[in-house]
Structure formats: structure tokens, C-alpha cells
């Protein structure tokens, strides 16, 4: 992602980023900055979300990918 930003890459990208808890989210600030520079969609997934969590929860599944990333079939 850093390389894409340095090169000015304009291709869309999706990052599915799973963490156990909200307190353990890594690289939050950097991912927000990269999201502003790139066409980057960050999908946060928490295994143990707080009650007010609006994002995905549990483990990454094929259904989550289908919901968020446009997959083209050959």
C-alpha cells in the first residue's frame, strides 16, 4: 500500500483487516491516511467487537468478501 501511494497508483484496492478486539487494531492512523491517498477500501473485522461496533465481526468469510469487493468472473 505504501508503494502504491508513492507511485500514485489509482487502481482500487480492498484491505480486509481482521483483529481480535478494537483495542488491538493496528495501523489505524496510517490506514486512514492511505485511504485518503488511494482508492483504498479498508474493511475492519473484529472477532470480539464492542456493543456499538458497526463493522464486520467474526472471522473473515467468503460472504464478507462478496459483500465488499466487486469480484469479476472470467
C-alpha positions in Angstrom: 0.0 0.0 0.0 2.8 2.4 0.8 4.4 1.6 -2.6 1.0 2.2 -4.4 0.8 5.6 -2.6 4.4 6.6 -3.6 3.7 5.7 -7.2 0.4 7.5 -7.3 -1.4 4.3 -8.2 -5.1 4.9 -8.9 -6.3 1.3 -9.0 -9.0 0.5 -6.5 -7.9 -1.8 -3.7 -9.6 -3.6 -0.8 -7.9 -4.5 2.5 -9.7 -6.9 4.8 -8.1 -6.3 8.1 -9.1 -8.6 11.0 -8.2 -8.1 14.6 -9.3 -9.8 17.9 -10.6 -6.6 19.5 -11.0 -2.9 18.9 -8.1 -2.2 21.2 -5.8 -4.3 19.1 -6.5 -2.5 15.8 -3.1 -1.9 14.2 -2.0 0.8 11.8 -5.3 2.7 12.2 -3.8 6.2 11.6 -1.7 5.1 8.7 -4.5 3.2 7.0 -6.8 6.3 7.3 -4.1 8.4 5.6 -3.5 5.8 2.8 -7.3 5.6 2.3 -7.3 9.3 1.5 -4.4 9.0 -0.9 -5.5 5.8 -2.6 -8.7 4.3 -3.8 -8.4 2.0 -0.8 -11.4 0.4 0.9 -10.4 -0.8 4.4 -12.8 -3.4 5.9 -12.2 -3.8 9.6 -13.3 -7.2 11.1 -13.3 -7.7 14.8 -13.7 -11.1 16.5 -14.9 -9.6 19.7 -16.5 -6.3 18.8 -17.9 -3.8 21.4 -21.7 -3.4 21.5 -21.6 -0.3 19.3 -19.4 -1.8 16.5 -20.9 -1.1 13.1 -18.3 -3.1 11.1 -17.9 -6.8 10.3 -17.5 -9.2 13.1 -16.1 -12.8 13.5 -13.7 -14.3 11.1 -13.1 -13.3 7.5 -15.5 -15.2 5.3 -16.2 -15.5 1.6 -19.5 -13.8 2.2 -17.7 -10.7 3.6 -15.5 -10.6 0.5 -18.6 -10.8 -1.7 -20.3 -8.0 0.2 -17.4 -5.6 -0.1 -15.3 -6.4 -3.1 -16.6 -6.5 -6.7 -15.3 -9.8 -8.0 -15.2 -10.2 -11.7 -15.6 -13.7 -13.0 -13.9 -14.9 -16.2 
